[in-house]
Amino acid sequence: MTHPAFSIWRLAVQAVGASVLAVSAVSAVWSQEVSAFQALLQGPQRSAANVVRDPHRHPAETLAFFGIQAHHTVVEILPGSGGYYMEILAPWLRAKGQYIAANRDQSLPQYIPDHQKMLARLKAEPQLYDRVMVTAFRADNHAIAPAGSADVVISFRNLHNWMEREEAVESLRAFHKALKPGGVLGIVDHRGRTDQSQAQQMASGYVREDVAIAVIEANGFRLTGRSEVNANPKDTKDHPEGVWTLPPTYRMKDVDRAKYQAIGESDRFTLRFVKR
């Protein structure tokens, strides 16, 4: 049986067509300078494991592209205990804004230990995280923030999972409900091949960029910008264990590790949408 989301993707791709591919990275709804985040990257709260990822993830450029301001209410979807963006944004938003960690609910037991670890981290560093709001997220089962309260919702490398679990449409519904009118949705994910269908590469963790745009635009959002800041042309996207072959996962352990280390993290699209 074909899931409705796949039908949406097919119809929306046809409707959007070449016009989507021609969209350039236009000015953000809120303009922000990269320099606003660069000093935060040097903060003592950042873990060494996260700092080493910066050359691959370009956090200052990515957050500036999304236009995040110090007074904003920002919801990050599934920051986890690693808290790569949480440890940058939560202290910065603490004084004037609001950082909301929409993290795991209890429906997937394998993730509960990591959720508990995140909660413990927040409690252990109140000078950084005492004002963080934690909400539950899975599809549209929970309110990730009070309706119409969020300026920005951001998600990093999650869309492929929601597509595989057939929860993409429901997840987008939760984001749409949380955002203010005209609020921003920022999405980063592993960019798939254009010579294969989405179904062919679903298990590898990659998402066709045109498919991602189509399904998001079909669910209440309008594309306003695309950035190549997280692009990686070295990523051939044909690895034995999919995207998890590459760092930081290295699913094949020491097999060809130097080869995959030289490639670096995956090729990624960085997309900015506004709520319609």
C-alpha positions as CSV (number, residue, x, y, z in Angstrom):
1,M,0.0,0.0,0.0
2,T,1.4,3.4,-0.9
3,H,1.5,5.8,2.1
4,P,-0.2,9.1,1.5
5,A,3.1,10.9,2.1
6,F,4.6,9.3,-1.0
7,S,1.6,10.5,-3.1
8,I,2.1,14.0,-1.7
9,W,5.8,13.9,-2.7
10,R,5.0,12.8,-6.2
11,L,2.3,15.4,-6.8
12,A,4.2,18.2,-5.1
13,V,7.4,17.5,-7.0
14,Q,5.4,17.7,-10.3
15,A,3.7,20.9,-9.2
16,V,6.9,22.6,-7.9
17,G,9.2,21.3,-10.7
18,A,11.9,23.5,-12.0
19,S,10.7,26.6,-10.2
20,V,11.8,25.1,-6.9
21,L,15.2,24.3,-8.2
22,A,15.6,27.9,-9.3
23,V,15.0,29.4,-5.8
24,S,18.1,31.1,-4.5
25,A,19.1,31.9,-0.9
26,V,17.3,35.1,-0.5
27,S,17.3,37.4,2.6
28,A,16.0,35.8,5.7
29,V,12.8,36.9,7.3
30,W,15.1,38.2,10.0
31,S,18.6,39.2,8.9
32,Q,21.4,37.9,11.1
33,E,25.2,38.2,10.9
34,V,27.5,35.1,11.2
35,S,29.5,37.1,13.7
36,A,26.6,37.0,16.1
37,F,27.3,33.3,16.7
38,Q,31.1,33.0,16.1
39,A,32.0,34.1,19.6
40,L,29.5,31.5,21.1
41,L,31.5,28.7,19.4
42,Q,34.4,29.5,21.6
43,G,32.4,29.2,24.8
44,P,33.6,27.0,27.7
45,Q,30.2,25.2,27.8
46,R,30.9,23.4,24.5
47,S,32.1,19.8,24.6
48,A,35.2,18.8,22.7
49,A,33.2,16.2,20.8
50,N,31.0,18.9,19.4
51,V,33.7,21.4,18.7
52,V,35.5,18.9,16.5
53,R,32.3,18.7,14.3
54,D,32.3,22.5,13.6
55,P,34.3,22.3,10.3
56,H,31.6,19.9,9.0
57,R,28.5,21.5,10.4
58,H,29.2,25.3,10.1
59,P,27.0,26.2,13.0
60,A,27.5,30.0,12.9
61,E,26.7,30.2,9.2
62,T,23.8,27.8,9.5
63,L,22.1,29.7,12.4
64,A,22.7,33.0,10.7
65,F,21.1,31.7,7.6
66,F,18.0,30.8,9.6
67,G,17.9,34.4,10.9
68,I,17.8,33.5,14.6
69,Q,17.7,36.5,17.0
70,A,18.6,36.7,20.7
71,H,14.9,37.5,21.6
72,H,13.4,34.6,19.6
73,T,11.6,31.6,20.9
74,V,13.4,28.7,19.2
75,V,12.3,25.1,19.2
76,E,15.0,22.5,18.4
77,I,13.7,19.1,17.5
78,L,15.5,16.2,19.1
79,P,18.6,17.9,20.4
80,G,19.5,14.8,22.5
81,S,22.1,14.6,25.2
82,G,24.8,15.5,22.7
83,G,23.2,18.9,22.4
84,Y,25.3,20.2,19.6
85,Y,23.1,23.2,18.9
86,M,21.6,23.3,22.3
87,E,24.9,24.3,24.0
88,I,25.2,27.2,21.5
89,L,21.7,28.4,21.5
90,A,20.3,27.9,25.0
91,P,22.9,30.1,26.8
92,W,22.5,32.8,24.2
93,L,18.7,32.8,24.3
94,R,18.6,32.6,28.1
95,A,18.4,36.4,28.8
96,K,16.0,37.6,26.2
97,G,14.6,34.6,24.3
98,Q,13.5,31.0,24.9
99,Y,15.1,27.8,23.9
100,I,12.8,24.8,23.8
101,A,14.1,21.3,23.5
102,A,11.4,19.2,21.9
103,N,13.0,15.8,22.7
104,R,11.9,12.2,23.0
105,D,8.6,11.0,24.4
106,Q,8.3,7.5,26.0
107,S,7.1,5.8,22.8
108,L,10.5,4.6,21.6
109,P,12.2,2.9,24.6
110,Q,15.6,2.7,23.0
111,Y,15.9,6.5,23.2
112,I,14.8,7.0,26.8
113,P,18.3,6.6,28.3
114,D,19.6,9.4,26.1
115,H,16.6,11.6,27.0
116,Q,17.3,11.0,30.7
117,K,21.0,11.9,30.1
118,M,19.9,15.2,28.4
119,L,17.7,16.0,31.4
120,A,20.6,15.3,33.8
121,R,22.8,17.6,31.8
122,L,20.3,20.5,32.0
123,K,20.0,20.0,35.7
124,A,23.7,19.9,36.3
125,E,24.4,23.2,34.6
126,P,21.7,25.6,35.8
127,Q,23.8,28.7,34.9
128,L,23.4,27.7,31.3
129,Y,20.2,25.7,31.1
130,D,17.9,26.6,33.9
131,R,15.4,28.4,31.6
132,V,15.3,25.6,28.9
133,M,11.8,24.3,28.4
134,V,11.6,20.6,27.6
135,T,8.7,19.3,25.6
136,A,7.9,15.9,24.2
137,F,8.0,15.2,20.5
138,R,6.9,12.4,18.2
139,A,5.0,13.2,15.0
140,D,2.0,15.3,16.1
141,N,1.3,13.4,19.3
142,H,2.3,16.3,21.5
143,A,2.4,20.1,21.5
144,I,6.1,20.9,21.1
145,A,5.4,24.5,22.1
146,P,2.3,26.6,22.9
147,A,0.4,27.1,19.7
148,G,1.6,30.1,17.7
149,S,4.4,30.9,20.1
150,A,7.6,29.9,18.3
151,D,9.6,32.2,16.0
152,V,11.8,29.4,14.7
153,V,11.7,25.6,14.6
154,I,14.9,23.9,13.6
155,S,15.8,20.3,12.8
156,F,19.1,18.7,12.0
157,R,19.4,15.3,10.2
158,N,16.0,14.1,11.3
159,L,13.7,14.3,8.2
160,H,15.0,11.0,6.8
161,N,13.9,9.2,9.9
162,W,10.4,10.7,9.8
163,M,10.0,9.8,6.2
164,E,11.1,6.2,6.8
165,R,8.7,5.9,9.7
166,E,6.0,7.6,7.6
167,E,5.7,10.4,10.2
168,A,6.9,13.4,8.1
169,V,3.5,14.9,7.4
170,E,2.5,14.6,11.1
171,S,5.8,16.1,12.3
172,L,5.3,19.1,9.9
173,R,1.9,19.5,11.3
174,A,3.3,19.8,14.8
175,F,5.9,22.4,13.6
176,H,3.2,24.4,11.8
177,K,1.0,24.6,14.9
178,A,3.9,25.7,17.1
179,L,5.1,28.5,14.8
180,K,3.8,32.1,14.7
181,P,2.4,33.2,11.4
182,G,5.4,33.8,9.2
183,G,7.7,31.9,11.6
184,V,10.7,30.1,10.2
185,L,11.3,26.4,9.8
186,G,15.0,25.5,9.3
187,I,15.8,22.0,8.0
188,V,19.2,20.3,7.5
189,D,19.5,16.8,6.2
190,H,21.6,14.3,4.2
191,R,21.2,15.2,0.6
192,G,20.3,12.3,-1.6
193,R,21.1,11.4,-5.2
194,T,18.9,12.7,-8.0
195,D,19.4,9.6,-10.1
196,Q,17.6,7.4,-7.7
197,S,14.0,7.6,-6.3
198,Q,13.5,8.5,-2.7
199,A,12.3,5.0,-2.0
200,Q,15.5,3.5,-3.4
201,Q,17.7,5.5,-1.0
202,M,15.4,5.7,2.0
203,A,17.3,3.0,4.0
204,S,20.6,4.8,3.4
205,G,19.6,7.9,5.3
206,Y,19.7,10.2,2.4
207,V,16.8,12.5,1.3
208,R,16.3,14.0,-2.2
209,E,16.3,17.7,-1.8
210,D,13.5,18.2,-4.3
211,V,11.4,15.6,-2.4
212,A,12.1,17.4,1.0
213,I,11.0,20.7,-0.5
214,A,7.9,19.2,-2.0
215,V,6.6,17.5,1.1
216,I,7.3,20.5,3.3
217,E,5.7,23.0,0.9
218,A,2.7,20.7,0.6
219,N,2.2,21.0,4.4
220,G,1.8,24.7,5.0
221,F,5.3,26.1,4.4
222,R,6.9,28.2,1.7
223,L,10.5,27.9,0.7
224,T,12.4,31.2,1.1
225,G,16.0,30.1,1.0
226,R,18.6,27.4,0.2
227,S,22.2,27.5,1.4
228,E,25.1,25.3,0.3
229,V,27.0,26.0,3.5
230,N,26.7,22.3,4.5
231,A,27.4,20.9,1.1
232,N,30.1,18.2,0.7
233,P,31.0,17.3,-2.9
234,K,33.2,14.5,-1.7
235,D,30.2,12.5,-0.5
236,T,29.5,9.9,-3.2
237,K,26.4,8.7,-1.4
238,D,27.0,5.1,-2.3
239,H,28.5,3.8,1.0
240,P,28.0,0.2,2.3
241,E,26.3,1.4,5.4
242,G,24.6,4.4,4.0
243,V,25.3,7.8,5.6
244,W,26.3,6.1,8.8
245,T,29.4,4.8,7.1
246,L,30.8,8.4,7.4
247,P,31.9,10.3,10.4
248,P,31.0,10.7,13.1
249,T,29.2,7.3,13.2
250,Y,31.8,5.1,11.4
251,R,29.4,2.2,11.4
252,M,32.1,0.0,9.7
253,K,34.5,0.7,12.6
254,D,38.0,0.5,11.3
255,V,37.2,-0.8,7.8
256,D,38.4,1.9,5.3
257,R,38.2,4.4,8.1
258,A,40.8,6.7,6.6
259,K,38.9,6.8,3.3
260,Y,35.7,7.8,5.0
261,Q,37.5,10.3,7.3
262,A,38.9,12.0,4.2
263,I,35.3,12.3,2.8
264,G,34.1,13.9,6.0
265,E,30.5,14.2,7.1
266,S,27.7,13.8,4.6
267,D,26.6,16.2,1.9
268,R,23.7,18.2,3.3
269,F,21.0,20.6,2.2
270,T,20.1,23.6,4.3
271,L,16.6,24.9,3.7
272,R,14.7,27.8,5.2
273,F,10.8,27.9,5.0
274,V,8.2,30.2,6.4
275,K,4.8,29.3,7.8
276,R,2.0,30.1,5.4
